[in-house]
Amino acid sequence: MSIHASAVVDHTSAPATSVAKDKVLPALFASALAVALLYGAAFSPMEALHNAAHDGRHSAGFPCH
């Protein structure tokens, strides 16, 4: 008589901290960077930078006036 013990390990499920670390944090950092760039360009004293941001906003389909 032989006894075989086998453990089934499920590698498909990820811990909740991994999901937050892999998806939420990069999304927050990207959003913060986008907001900083948009506000920086929108309130820039340089006319060329402001116009470039303005044209980029229109090309993305966001009306601003």
Secondary structure as GFF3:
##gff-version 3
##sequence-region A 1 65
A	DSSP	alpha_helix	16	19	.	.	.	ID=ss1
A	DSSP	pi_helix	20	24	.	.	.	ID=ss2
A	DSSP	alpha_helix	25	42	.	.	.	ID=ss3
A	DSSP	alpha_helix	47	59	.	.	.	ID=ss4
###
